[in-house]
Amino acid sequence: MTRKIFDTVIIGGGVIGCSIARALSKYDASVCLLEKEEDVCSGTSKANSAIVHAGYDAKTGSKKAYFNVEGNKLMGKLAEELDFEFDRNGSVVLCYSEEDMPKLRELYERGITNGVEDMEIISGDELRAREPNITDSVVGALVANTGGIVSPFGLTIALAENASENGVEFKFDTEVVGIKREDGIYTIATNNGEVYAKTVVNAAGIFSDEIHNMVCEDKLHITARKGAYCLLDKEAGGHVKYTVFGLPGKYGKGILVSPTVHGNLLIGPTAMDIDDKFDTATEAGEISEVISGSALGVKNIPYRLTITSFAGLRAHEDGNDFVIGESKDAEGFFDAAGIESPGLTAAPAIGEHVAKLVAEKLGADEKKDFNPIRKGFLKLSEKSFEERAAIIKENPLCGVVVCRCMDVSEGEIVDAIHRPIGAKSLDGLKRRVHQGFGRCQGGFCASKAMEILSRETGIPMEKICKNKSGSEMLSYKM
Ligand SMILES: Cc1cc2nc3c(=O)[nH]c(=O)nc-3n(C[C@H](O)[C@H](O)[C@H](O)COP(=O)(O)OP(=O)(O)OC[C@H]3O[C@@H](n4cnc5c(N)ncnc54)[C@H](O)[C@@H]3O)c2cc1C
């Protein structure tokens, strides 16, 4: 039996793997993406601050700085092509004392050196005139007008769908457990059998050290750095317009307060190094830290409107920078490893860069029929009354509201299930059409959404999961 050898196998379906997949789909190459979970955007890419950083924070000359600024520049065009939620709302860094003002100026200067445009330093009073909920203790602020907010799910899923439409194959529930290279071909052992490739891209997030170390002698080491958040209801969404940061500290950018593209208010994250790469539980102490940290710069935050808390894990590599490029001791093995913040921002630029390196290695030419356009999810809540009426006339399921908090209809859920990389779980629906994303967190609509998922996919009700296998929603005894 002849075995299929892909030109490239990408390991990991987070924002980085999907961005590389989409960029590689511009080339004449066969590409397969392996993801251990049941869907894309199931790791760190689903749990972060969702900020498109301007690029003043990262050390000048680092890969973080370069890819941050380049990724920020690419985000606007990408959002137009792929139709995901992105808003250049601007970000501010607060300074609480005159002694610390030089640190703010240092950030400004670093931003200039890194290539960030459109920044200004303003007084506390000027900021309060723009942003009334800023506390009186703020004496000055750095405003970065190129900063933005994005839907991390929207971005990742859009990249994956467009990659799929342009020929990339996705294999889910497929965990890579070993890699070896013989006669110039990589054999990738998974829980679902072997996959073969001429080149491999490692985009496995917090596990990218483990994947790298399966192949390379120069070992990597990644520490999971946990960050916890509170998400507040839409009623609090307008509390600030800018994304509000404190001055950065040893472990990163500190606690922020930000609107989200979905209209909520996000506060967090904490930063703590942990041993367990699966620990995304939120603890009471972390929530207290989020609350006290956010109150320093922003007053009257209506904490009682918190609808959920969550945590994400930063992939902190010992070298404190992104590890990107072909391994020195494994030809055809490319890393996109240790991609901690600003990885979400940097993703479009990392995708293009890595795809170019891989295409050069393969000698692959650009395709003539690459289609850069992807149409976003059906979103009735954004339509006018007349537009909604016309859509419902055509598709009566769009008139059946399933999720009342987020105003999501059965028609939108069915659309999300039948797209190129369709939703198979409740979390899959949540990330695509925001069913179960609101105040009740699925308390009222989960059972109806499960019925629709089961009907449309043929998965029996008792096998419908929250996310991966083992998270079945129903438990029963025969
Ligand atoms: C608290 C926090 C806040 C952040 N805030 C921001 C921000 O505001 N702005 C910003 O730009 N960046 C931010 N980041 C960083 C950003 O979220 C990450 O850089 C980005 O999501 C990393 O994407 P990734 O694809 O590398 O990793 P992931 O999204 O984790 O994807 C890796 C994928 O690989 C899969 N995988 C792992 N091992 C295997 C295996 N053996 N076989 C198959 N599949 C495997 C995983 O299941 C996962 O889906 C933040 C991160 C955190 C944690």
The ligand as a Tripos MOL2 file, in Angstrom:
@<TRIPOS>MOLECULE
LIG
   53    58     1     0     0
SMALL
NO_CHARGES

@<TRIPOS>ATOM
      1 C1         -3.2820   35.0130   30.0200 C.3       1 LIG1
      2 C2         -2.8910   35.2730   28.6090 C.ar      1 LIG1
      3 C3         -3.1250   36.5080   28.0330 C.ar      1 LIG1
      4 C4         -2.7380   36.7720   26.7330 C.ar      1 LIG1
      5 N1         -3.0900   37.9410   26.1480 N.ar      1 LIG1
      6 C5         -2.7170   38.1990   24.8810 C.ar      1 LIG1
      7 C6         -3.1170   39.3910   24.2480 C.ar      1 LIG1
      8 O1         -3.9050   40.1630   24.7760 O.2       1 LIG1
      9 N2         -2.6380   39.6480   23.0200 N.ar      1 LIG1
     10 C7         -1.7870   38.8170   22.3800 C.ar      1 LIG1
     11 O2         -1.3340   39.1520   21.2990 O.2       1 LIG1
     12 N3         -1.4590   37.6270   22.9180 N.ar      1 LIG1
     13 C8         -1.9160   37.3030   24.1450 C.ar      1 LIG1
     14 N4         -1.6050   36.1090   24.7190 N.ar      1 LIG1
     15 C9         -0.8060   35.1640   23.9590 C.3       1 LIG1
     16 C10        -1.6230   34.3670   22.9460 C.3       1 LIG1
     17 O3         -2.8450   33.9520   23.4980 O.3       1 LIG1
     18 C11        -0.7930   33.1850   22.5140 C.3       1 LIG1
     19 O4          0.4550   33.6520   22.0790 O.3       1 LIG1
     20 C12        -1.4160   32.3910   21.3890 C.3       1 LIG1
     21 O5         -2.7510   32.0910   21.6460 O.3       1 LIG1
     22 C13        -0.6130   31.1130   21.2130 C.3       1 LIG1
     23 O6         -1.1790   30.3780   20.1850 O.3       1 LIG1
     24 P1         -0.6310   28.9450   19.8400 P.3       1 LIG1
     25 O7         -1.3200   28.5380   18.5890 O.co2     1 LIG1
     26 O8          0.8530   28.9560   19.8560 O.co2     1 LIG1
     27 O9         -1.0470   28.0230   21.0680 O.3       1 LIG1
     28 P2         -2.4090   27.2720   21.3790 P.3       1 LIG1
     29 O10        -3.5830   28.1150   21.1300 O.co2     1 LIG1
     30 O11        -2.2740   26.6870   22.7390 O.co2     1 LIG1
     31 O12        -2.4550   26.1280   20.2970 O.3       1 LIG1
     32 C14        -1.6200   24.9970   20.3750 C.3       1 LIG1
     33 C15        -2.4480   23.7970   19.9690 C.3       1 LIG1
     34 O13        -1.6060   22.6670   19.8720 O.3       1 LIG1
     35 C16        -2.3540   21.5420   20.2840 C.3       1 LIG1
     36 N5         -1.4080   20.4990   20.6710 N.ar      1 LIG1
     37 C17        -0.5390   20.5160   21.7020 C.ar      1 LIG1
     38 N6          0.1510   19.3630   21.7680 N.ar      1 LIG1
     39 C18        -0.2750   18.6000   20.7200 C.ar      1 LIG1
     40 C19         0.0490   17.3010   20.2650 C.ar      1 LIG1
     41 N7          0.9690   16.5330   20.8840 N.pl3     1 LIG1
     42 N8         -0.5970   16.8160   19.1640 N.ar      1 LIG1
     43 C20        -1.5320   17.5660   18.5250 C.ar      1 LIG1
     44 N9         -1.8970   18.8080   18.9440 N.ar      1 LIG1
     45 C21        -1.2710   19.3240   20.0260 C.ar      1 LIG1
     46 C22        -3.1660   22.0630   21.4510 C.3       1 LIG1
     47 O14        -4.2860   21.2600   21.7250 O.3       1 LIG1
     48 C23        -3.5250   23.4570   20.9820 C.3       1 LIG1
     49 O15        -4.7850   23.4960   20.3570 O.3       1 LIG1
     50 C24        -2.0440   35.7920   26.0030 C.ar      1 LIG1
     51 C25        -1.8390   34.5270   26.5660 C.ar      1 LIG1
     52 C26        -2.2950   34.2650   27.8480 C.ar      1 LIG1
     53 C27        -2.1690   32.9050   28.4080 C.3       1 LIG1
@<TRIPOS>BOND
     1     1     2 1
     2     2     3 ar
     3     2    52 ar
     4     3     4 ar
     5     4     5 ar
     6     4    50 ar
     7     5     6 ar
     8     6     7 ar
     9     6    13 1
    10     7     8 2
    11     7     9 ar
    12     9    10 ar
    13    10    11 2
    14    10    12 ar
    15    12    13 ar
    16    13    14 ar
    17    14    15 1
    18    14    50 ar
    19    15    16 1
    20    16    17 1
    21    16    18 1
    22    18    19 1
    23    18    20 1
    24    20    21 1
    25    20    22 1
    26    22    23 1
    27    23    24 1
    28    24    25 2
    29    24    26 1
    30    24    27 1
    31    27    28 1
    32    28    29 2
    33    28    30 1
    34    28    31 1
    35    31    32 1
    36    32    33 1
    37    33    34 1
    38    33    48 1
    39    34    35 1
    40    35    36 1
    41    35    46 1
    42    36    37 ar
    43    36    45 ar
    44    37    38 ar
    45    38    39 ar
    46    39    40 ar
    47    39    45 ar
    48    40    41 1
    49    40    42 ar
    50    42    43 ar
    51    43    44 ar
    52    44    45 ar
    53    46    47 1
    54    46    48 1
    55    48    49 1
    56    50    51 ar
    57    51    52 ar
    58    52    53 1
@<TRIPOS>SUBSTRUCTURE
     1 LIG1         1 GROUP 0 **** ****
